[in-house]
Amino acid sequence: MATTISQIIAVNPATEELIASFDAFGPDEVDMALAEAHDAYDDSQSHPLRLVAYLLNPVGFATEWLIMRPIHFAVSQPQLERVFGHTPHEDPFSYDPYRGEEPEGY
């Protein structure tokens, strides 16, 4: 439900000057300029663990990209795989499991 300009002015008369600056735009553009949430709020966003997750998620994201991925890049180099015991992941586009390289001499 879009908020009307008269409702905004009734709540806060100081915004009348700001809204007057939108006179150059049509009604569609004014509706787009008003602030609205990206999605509907429900009580699941107020759970204390959800609030903790909002704080910890950037830490986990940064840890993955700044620490874990560079380590994986280093140990997954073909020359170092055997030293670190890294085995490539299976091919995501086939059903065949990864079996490793066949040893020479067989």
C-alpha positions in Angstrom: 0.0 0.0 0.0 1.5 3.3 -1.1 1.6 6.2 1.3 0.0 9.4 0.1 1.6 12.8 0.4 -1.2 14.1 2.6 -0.6 11.3 5.1 3.1 12.2 5.3 2.5 15.9 5.8 -0.1 15.1 8.5 2.5 13.1 10.5 5.4 15.5 10.0 4.6 19.0 8.7 8.4 19.7 8.2 8.4 17.3 5.3 6.1 19.5 3.3 9.0 21.5 1.9 10.8 18.3 0.9 7.7 16.9 -0.8 7.2 20.2 -2.6 10.6 19.6 -4.3 9.0 16.6 -6.0 6.6 18.8 -7.9 8.7 18.3 -11.1 8.1 14.6 -11.0 4.9 12.8 -11.8 3.0 10.7 -9.1 4.8 7.5 -10.0 8.2 9.0 -9.4 7.1 10.4 -6.0 5.9 7.0 -4.9 9.4 5.6 -5.8 11.1 8.3 -3.8 9.3 7.4 -0.6 11.1 5.0 1.7 9.7 1.6 2.1 11.1 -1.7 3.4 12.4 -4.3 1.0 10.3 -7.0 2.4 7.5 -7.4 5.0 8.6 -7.5 8.6 7.4 -10.3 10.8 8.3 -11.5 14.3 10.9 -14.0 13.1 13.3 -11.1 12.5 13.1 -10.1 16.2 14.3 -13.4 17.6 17.5 -12.8 19.7 19.4 -15.4 17.7 18.4 -13.7 14.5 19.9 -10.5 15.8 23.1 -12.3 16.8 23.2 -13.9 13.3 22.9 -10.4 11.7 26.1 -9.5 13.6 28.0 -12.7 13.0 27.2 -13.1 9.3 29.7 -10.4 8.1 32.4 -12.0 10.2 31.8 -15.4 8.7 31.7 -13.9 5.2 35.0 -12.1 5.7 36.6 -15.1 7.2 35.6 -17.3 4.2 36.8 -14.8 1.6 39.9 -13.5 3.3 41.2 -16.6 5.1 39.7 -19.9 3.9 39.6 -19.3 0.2 43.2 -18.2 -0.1 44.3 -21.2 2.0 42.3 -23.5 -0.3 43.9 -21.9 -3.3 47.3 -22.6 -1.9 46.8 -26.2 -0.9 44.9 -27.1 -4.1 47.8 -26.3 -6.4 48.6 -29.4 -8.4 52.2 -29.5 -7.2 51.1 -29.2 -3.5 48.0 -31.4 -3.4 49.9 -34.5 -2.4 51.8 -32.7 0.4 48.6 -31.3 2.0 46.4 -34.3 1.2 44.0 -32.3 -0.8 41.7 -34.2 -3.2 39.7 -32.3 -5.9 36.0 -32.2 -5.5 33.8 -34.3 -7.7 32.6 -32.9 -11.0 29.3 -31.1 -10.2 28.1 -31.9 -13.7 28.3 -35.7 -13.5 27.3 -38.6 -11.3 30.7 -40.2 -11.3 32.6 -39.9 -8.0 36.2 -38.6 -8.0 38.6 -41.6 -8.0 41.9 -39.8 -8.2 44.6 -40.4 -10.7 45.5 -43.9 -11.6 49.0 -44.8 -10.4 51.5 -45.5 -13.1 52.5 -49.1 -13.6 49.1 -50.7 -13.3 
